């Protein structure tokens, strides 16, 4: 099949207006923005046990706090993408970061469940600008031949965010209290706006129009719902771990805050490195003509393996549970590169943006359900990982579309 022009290709003529150094500086700033995005969104889960003790929250309330971020974040994914196209992704990203940085700092002043809930919603509003704006800007400034490398750098950055957030946040909380961590994270986030304000982007070229399938035709595609449900499955476990892992290892495994920070930080670092290395391997396998092995087989094996990891974390002894946490992060990392690549292959150049938009919106609703449902289950049964592991098998089986 001869590919029709993609949005990135349509914008490619603008890229030569930037020097290579300027282009990669912008890529670095975009990667840093999403790194900050993930550091800030994980701050409340890292501090959950301390917030619970001071404010007196139930596990169910904690679950709602974890979930609330995704209420606004998921619903705004598609509208914010339109705003970024209409008014400029550079300004939208800056405004979004300012909002989420201020929301992070204000958590340090909260003294009630209602205030925390409102700030988590505000955080989701701000952070919803992240991925749509970054995707638009990458297409604008990076030539098509370099988009893979640029996206790899960005992916590594946002997957590494939870590692730094958990480790550094935990250490700050040990020394200065949980409120100080939010002030530090929020203030540090705002510093990103200084170099970003100096960025001068080239004028966008006029995109070549292409005719893609109607939205109704897309919605009739079984593979669209297969990939959407597959991403939901992946995100369910990812967001469950991101929100509840710090609380679990402190409350159920007896870790100190410093030990929790070290465990969570190092395991998330393993996740990021696994994704980076897997991306290179997937590209090589696909170029060698083994696309099914590169995308579908890897994801099926990884998803099945994470179920076993969840059960081991819940039922195993301390060393086995810690080992399972790291293995879980490796498996999640190696499945990451194929999550959106399969959708782009199935949709084709003219429909991939809408396909991935629908998929990403559906997939992020896992962040709404997983934390809240887990909080309810913990309050009633005191079970964490066994229940979540049992949810994954039926959904992971549809992660890879059929031939």
C-alpha positions, 0 to 999 in steps of 0.5 A, a space after each residue: 500500500 502506498 501511504 498517503 501524506 500524514 499530518 507530520 509529512 504535511 507539516 514537514 516543510 516547516 521543519 528546515 526553518 530550525 537548525 538541528 540544535 534548535 529542533 532537538 532542544 525543543 524536543 528536549 523541552 517537550 520531553 521535559 514537560 511530559 516528564 514533569 506531567 508524570 512527576 506531578 500526577 504521581 505526587 498524591 499517590 506517593 504521599 497517600 499514607 501521610 495524607 491519610 494519617 493527617 487528614 483522616 481519609 478512608 481507603 475509599 476516599 483515597 481511591 476517589 482522589 486518585 481517580 478524580 484526576 482522570 475524570 477531567 483528564 480523560 474527558 478533555 483529551 479530544 477537546 484540548 486537541 482541537 484547542 491546540 490546533 485552533 489557538 496554537 499548541 505552544 501557548 496551550 501547553 504553557 497554559 496547561 503546565 501553569 495550571 497543573 503546577 499551581 494545582 500541585 503547589 496548592 495541594 500543600 495547603 489543603 486540609 480537607 477531602 473536598 479541597 484535595 478532590 477539587 485540586 485533583 480535578 484541576 490537575 487533570 484539566 491542566 495536564 490534559 494539555 500535555 499529550 495533544 500539544 506535544 504531539 502537534 509540536 513534534 509534527 510541526 518541528 521534527 522531520 518525518 525521518 526523525 519522528 521515531 527517535 523524537 517520540 522515543 525520547 519523549 516516551 522515555 521521559 514520561 515513563 521515567 517521571 514516576 521514578 523520580 517523583 516517587 524517589 525524590 518526593 519520598 525523600 522530601 517527605 521524610 525530611 520536611 513533610 508531605 506538604 513540602 514535596 508539593 510546594 517543591 514539585 509545583 515551583 520546580 514545574 513552573 521553572 520550565 516556562 522560562 526556557 519555553 518562553 524563549 522558543 520561537 517556532 517556524 510558521 506552520 505550513 499549510 497541510 495537504 488535505 486528505 480524505 479519510 473514512 467517516 467517523 461512523 465507518 471508524 466506529 464500525 471497525 471491530 479492531 478500533 474497539 479491540 485496541 481501545 479495550 486493549 489500551 484500557 486493560 494496559 492502563 488499568 494495571 498501570 494506573 492501579 500500580 501508579 496510584 496504589 503501589 506506594 500505599 500498599 508497600 507501606 501499609 501492607 508490607 511494612 516499608 518505611 516512607 524512604 524504603 517505599 520511595 527507593 522501591 517505587 523509584 527504582 522500579 519505575 526506572 526499570 519500566 522506562 529503560 525497558 520501554 526504551 530498549 523494547 522500542 529499538 528491538 520492535 523496530 528491528 523485528 518489524 523491519 525484518 518482516 516479523 511485525 506480528 511477533 514484534 507487536 502482537 506476540 510481545 504484548 500478549 506475553 507481557 499482558 499475561 505475565 503481568 497477571 502472574 506478577 499481580 498474584 505474586 505481589 499479593 500472595 508471595 513472601 517479601 522477596 518474591 513480591 519485590 521481585 514481582 514488582 520489578 518483573 511487572 515493570 519490565 513486562 509493562 515496559 516491553 509492551 509499551 512501544 506497540 500500544 499505539 503503533 498497532 493502531 497507526 498500522 490498522 488505521 492508516 495515515 488518513 485515519 490514525 489521528 481520530 483512531 488514536 484519539 478515540 482509543 486514548 480517550 477510552 484507555 484513560 478511563 481506566 484511570 477513573 475506574 481502577 483507583 476508585 474501585 480499588 479503594 472500595 475493594 480495599 475498604 471492604 476486603 483488604 485485598 489489592 493485587 489479587 482482585 486487580 489481576 483477575 480483572 485483566 485476563 479477559 481484556 488483555 486478550 483483545 489488546 492485539 487485533 486479529 490478522 
